[in-house]
Structure formats: C-alpha cells, structure tokens
Amino acid sequence: MVVAISRDKSTLTGGISSEDLSQQGKVDVEILAYLTPDGEWRNHPCAQNYGKPCERFAKEYLGKSHLYTVVSADGRGATVNAAPVALSECYDYTTTGNYAGASIRKTAIAADSAQMFTVGSPAARLRAVSG
C-alpha cells in the first residue's frame, strides 16, 4: 500500500491555507493506491467506487492501524504509525499518524513495503551542451 502523509493540514483535506503545519511527529495519512510486486499501480476500493466494496475495504484494511515507511526524499526512512480509519458518511478515509526516525518538513510518500523502493541519487540540474 502506498500512502500520502502530510504535516500541511491543507494538503490532504482540501483546505486553503498552506502553512498550517501539524506539530512535529504528527501527520495526516491518506491511502493512495496498491502497488503490486511488479510495480503496477492499482486503485483501492474507496478511490472511485463507494458502497459495498469500499465498506468491506474499510472494515478489513482501513479499520486497522498500519505501519508505513517514508520512501520519498522528505523524511526518507521515517516510520509512520497510522491510526485506524472510521469511514465517514461521505466516504472520507483520511486518518492521523505519528512518525519517528526522520524529520518530515511538509509532505511525503510512504509504503508498507519500503523494500520495493530503491535509493537513488538526488535530481540534479543538467548543464547545457553547446554543439
């Protein structure tokens, strides 16, 4: 499972303010998708369809706490303990979590299987070559 985590309160909740940060160690967590062992990105049942499949997913997965590891640059290696989600009547599945192990400035991507992700060199600006 791949999740978005954010200390910026407007990022996952659709708010307007962009500098309303949660306290250090606290984040909002929202599931983005399944990532198969082959690297295929698949939507979870609540991403597009509401009703029975989403309610079952909420009971079997969202209703439990989960441990994720940050795989993006901001906060890489931090562990996030996400609280169970109580699916709202509007099918909202954002929850909160606590993180430790690395600092997260604003927003990051985390996964429950971090070994699927490799650490590469950071992006660098290329120099123009004249011909």
C-alpha positions as MATLAB code, in Angstrom:
seq = 'MVVAISRDKSTLTGGISSEDLSQQGKVDVEILAYLTPDGEWRNHPCAQNYGKPCERFAKEYLGKSHLYTVVSADGRGATVNAAPVALSECYDYTTTGNYAGASIRKTAIAADSAQMFTVGSPAARLRAVSG';
ca = [
       0.000    0.000    0.000;
       1.233    3.485   -0.857;
       0.057    6.452    1.225;
       0.410   10.220    1.226;
       1.425   11.728    4.532;
       1.458   15.401    5.322;
       2.094   17.846    8.113;
       0.475   20.556    5.942;
      -3.158   20.428    7.068;
      -4.468   21.705    3.715;
      -2.773   19.076    1.525;
      -4.956   16.041    2.210;
      -8.076   17.754    3.492;
      -8.553   20.151    0.577;
      -8.136   23.245    2.717;
      -6.926   26.614    1.509;
      -4.207   27.547    3.998;
      -0.788   26.275    3.008;
       1.344   26.917    6.061;
      -0.834   25.360    8.745;
       1.616   22.639    9.853;
       0.866   19.985   12.441;
       3.269   19.617   15.318;
       6.477   17.669   14.746;
       5.781   13.929   14.971;
       2.133   14.171   13.775;
       0.812   13.723   10.215;
      -2.378   13.194    8.257;
      -2.396    9.926    6.290;
      -4.383    9.048    3.167;
      -4.147    5.867    1.139;
      -3.253    6.462   -2.497;
      -3.119    3.010   -4.105;
      -1.877   -0.552   -4.082;
       1.498   -1.121   -5.679;
       1.807   -4.717   -6.898;
       5.131   -6.604   -6.617;
       5.537   -5.947  -10.368;
       5.239   -2.197   -9.778;
       1.709   -1.833  -11.138;
      -0.327    0.956   -9.542;
      -3.915   -0.065   -8.679;
      -6.722    1.916   -7.092;
      -8.107    0.758   -3.772;
     -11.886    0.118   -3.477;
     -12.692    3.536   -1.985;
     -10.778    5.543   -4.615;
     -13.592    5.563   -7.176;
     -16.386    3.291   -6.017;
     -18.399    3.713   -2.878;
     -20.753    1.182   -1.369;
     -20.128   -2.472   -0.527;
     -16.545   -2.856   -1.880;
     -15.428    0.304   -0.081;
     -17.231   -0.654    3.125;
     -15.574   -4.093    3.064;
     -12.151   -2.492    2.455;
     -12.847   -0.106    5.327;
     -13.603   -2.999    7.663;
     -10.757   -5.273    6.556;
      -7.959   -2.731    6.000;
      -8.808    0.837    6.959;
     -10.246   -0.183   10.322;
      -6.822   -1.393   11.498;
      -3.681    0.503   12.427;
      -0.769    0.255    9.990;
       2.967    0.902    9.973;
       4.417    2.633    6.904;
       7.939    3.733    5.986;
       8.615    7.004    4.173;
      10.119    6.315    0.746;
      10.254    9.853   -0.680;
      13.098   12.314   -0.120;
      11.397   14.412    2.589;
      11.570   12.218    5.685;
      13.035    9.130    3.977;
      13.232    6.241    6.420;
      10.811    7.671    8.980;
       8.221    5.219   10.245;
       4.589    6.265   10.411;
       2.135    4.541   12.733;
      -1.278    5.311   11.199;
      -4.423    5.085   13.312;
      -7.429    3.047   12.164;
      -9.872    4.904    9.918;
     -13.554    5.186   10.658;
     -15.039    5.646    7.182;
     -17.191    8.784    7.265;
     -20.678    9.004    5.786;
     -19.036   10.898    2.900;
     -16.547    8.022    2.462;
     -13.584   10.035    3.734;
     -10.670    7.729    4.579;
      -8.034   10.170    5.845;
      -6.580    9.364    9.248;
      -3.815   10.613   11.514;
      -0.481    9.123   12.422;
       2.651    9.553   14.463;
       6.073    9.421   12.869;
       9.619    8.955   14.141;
      13.099    8.292   12.837;
      13.489   11.244   10.447;
      12.160   14.762   10.144;
       9.303   15.495    7.736;
       9.095   19.112    6.613;
       5.704   19.011    4.873;
       4.501   16.140    2.693;
       5.880   12.711    1.769;
       5.034    9.319    0.309;
       5.193    6.191    2.443;
       4.634    2.483    1.849;
       4.025   -0.610    3.915;
       6.714   -2.453    1.894;
       9.608    0.001    1.683;
      11.975   -2.640    0.271;
      10.185   -2.219   -3.096;
      11.791    1.233   -3.395;
      15.458    1.931   -4.093;
      17.519    4.881   -3.013;
      18.911    6.820   -5.940;
      20.930    9.934   -6.461;
      19.014   13.152   -5.947;
      17.901   15.037   -9.046;
      20.496   17.427  -10.407;
      20.328   20.216  -12.929;
      21.885   19.251  -16.243;
      24.337   21.601  -17.919;
      23.564   22.732  -21.437;
      25.915   21.363  -24.041;
      26.675   23.610  -26.979;
      27.252   21.892  -30.286;
];
